[in-house]
Amino acid sequence: MRTTSDVIDLAIKENRVATYLLYGFSVAFVLTGMALIVWSMVQKQPIMAIAGVADGALFWPAVKFADKTRRSNIMLRTLEVPLNLAQTATEAAEMLQRVFEAHFLETPVSTKAAVQK
């Protein structure tokens, strides 16, 4: 059976490729956008500068997704200690539910309130 650390390390390793890809896209979008802006100034075609600005604007979604991936990796890392300290499966399940509610839901749902409905 795999340990908690092994599972978390594997999840982070799988996320690493996507993170590097997103950072690469960010750099490519910025460099391409800057090159288009400079080229449009040299060629005196201001309409092409708009394309450069639009391309450079694609930087933000790539950075946003990379940051989300980084935050998920940090969250996974922080789960390792409490999961190792849990004495029972019930304790681990309750802790996981609290963490996932805090990180993935806008408003945490109480288990008791959900059962009463």
HUMONOR-V840792 format. One record per helix or strand. SS is the DSSP state (helix for helix, strand for strand). FROM is the first residue (numbers start at 0). TO is the last residue. Records with the same first field share a line. If there is no record, write none. Layout:
SS=FROM-TO, FROM-TO
This chain:
helix=3-42, 45-84, 88-103, 110-115
